[in-house]
Amino acid sequence: QVQLVESGGGSVQPGGSLRLSCAPSLSMSRFYLTGWYRQSPGKERELIASTADGTAAWYDAGVKGRFTLSRDNTNLYLQMNNLKPEGTAVYSCYVAFDGEPYWGQGTQVTVSY
């Protein structure tokens, strides 16, 4: 079992930035595949960024060039720049461990004037 706790969400105006963090209950070195999902109101959860250990991150076309996924020994991060209103969503981190996927509860991001 893996617990994931996200933080860093909030309200921001269009064009603003936020940095999300994800703290797992195990060392980040235990996870080969990690990433971030988001779920907008009325929509299905979608993968927006992911990385396999030692490889370049993949980004959804809608966030590429504005979002950056990174990780260190303790946390997974998502730097979000130039946020747009359609970025309003619950953002959840994801890891794969022992062949099973795990998601956190998510953190709300609201982009509006």
Secondary structure, 3 states (H helix, E strand, C coil): CCCEEEECCEEECCCCCEEEEEEECCCHHHCCEEEEEEECCCCCCEEEEEEECCCCCEECCCCCCCEEEEECCCCEEEEECCCCHHHCEEEEEEEEECCEEEECCCEEEEECC
